[in-house]
Amino acid sequence: MSEAVKRGFLASEDEARQYAQEQRALLDSPQVVPESKEFFHEFLKSQGLSEEEYWEEVAQASRTVLSMNRLKESFRESVIVPPPTSEEIEAIKAKHPEWGNVSPEILAQQVSQEKLNQLWEEFKAQIVKNAQVEILDPSLKEIYSAITE
């Protein structure tokens, strides 16, 4: 999340609340079967939450999700994935024999998507590797020291 903030992708509280309201509207829509709504209310009851408390928590969590989605989208827009080689296309066909009738164009898109996902995972790993974490809790410092020695 801090990387999203550092790069200016932090979603606002209003955006997060709007997203939560949209999700709530989906749950309240006539397309949702009554059993699902009943299950939702039972879930809230089991957690000791009111519906308002639940949606406030969803809004707070949504801020993180929306911010990370913006970071990911920016990353995807900034990366140029070279077209897949014929070897890569053959490799994916071998990996997924059930895709035997899939067109070469779709297979190429799949290879490109897998490359992009791999680059995203590498990007995230680099962020974690470069993160500077300060442990403030003395008991956690001891544990950290014990496992990193």
N, C-alpha and C positions, 0 to 999 in steps of 0.2 A: 504494500500500500504506500509506503514512504516513497518508492520510486515513482508511482503515479502522481503523488503530491509534488515531488521535486520537479517533475516534467510538466506540471500544470494541468493534470487531468482529474483533479479532485472534483467529484460531483457535489453539487450543493445539497444542503438539507432539503430545500424545496424540490429539487429533482428526485431525490430519494423518496420523499413523501408522495410525490406524484406517481412514481413507479409503484409504490406500495398500494396507492389508491387504485391504480389500474389492475393490479393483481387481485385486490379485494373485489373489484367490480366483476372480474372474471369468475370468482367464486360465487358471487351473488347472481350470476347470469342464469337464465332459464335452462341453458344447456347442461348445467351441472345437476346430476341426479340427486334427489333428496337424500339418498343413503350417504353420498359423499359429504354433503353438508352436515348430516348428523354425525358422521365420523369426525369431521373437523371440530364440531362443538364438543364432542367427547374428548378429543385430544386436548382442547383448551382446558376443559374441566380437569383432566388428569394432570395438567401442568400447573394448575392453579392460576391460570391467566384469564383475564377478561379479553373480549375480542379487541377492544381498544389497545390494551397492553401488547397483545400479540402483533397487531399491525404497526405499532410504534417500534417494536423490535425488528420487524421486517424492514421498516423504513431505515433504521440504523444500519442493518446488515446490507441493505440495498446500496447504500452510499459506497461501501467498499466494493461491491460487485460492479456497480456502474463505473467507478473509477478504474478498476482493473480492466474492464472491458474497453474503456477508452485507451488505456495504455496498450493493450493487445492490438486494437485496431490501428493505432498509430504505428506500432511495430510492423504489422502486416503491410501497411501502405508504404513503409520505408524500405522494405526488403524486396530485392529483385531476385526471383527464383528462376534460374536458367531452365529452358525447356528440357524435359527429361530425355535421356538418351534411349536408344532402342534397347540397350541392355537393361536399363532400369524398368522399361515397360515389360520386357520379357520376365524380369525378376518378379514383378508384381503379379504377372499372370501365373507364374509358377507358385507363388505364395498363396494365391487365391484361385485354384482351378475352377471353382464355381463361377468365376467371371469369364468363362470361355467365350461367351457370345457378346461380351461388352465391347463397344467400339473402341478403336485405338485412341480417339479423342478423349473419351471418358477415362480410359486407363491413364492417359497422360495427365489429366486433371487430378486424378487420385495420387499419382506419383508426386506431382507438384504440391498437393495439399500435405502429403506426408513429409516432404522436405521442409515446407513452411512450419509445420508442427514441430519438427526436429529443431529448426532454428529458434523457434519460440522457447522450447525447453532449454536450449543452450543459453539463450539470453537470460532466462530466469535464473539458471544455475550461476551465471556470471554475476548477477545482482546479489545473490545470496553469498557467493564467494567474497565479493567486495564489500559486503555489509560490515559496518563497524557496530558491534553490539556491546553495550555496557550493561553488565549484570549488577543490579543495585542491592538485591537481597543477599545478605551475607551467607545464609544457608545454601543458596543456589550457587554462590561463588565457590564454595567448598566442593559441591557436587561437580561443577564444571571443571574445576581444577583436577579433581580425581579422575574424570573421564578423558581429559585431554593430556594428561601426563604420559 
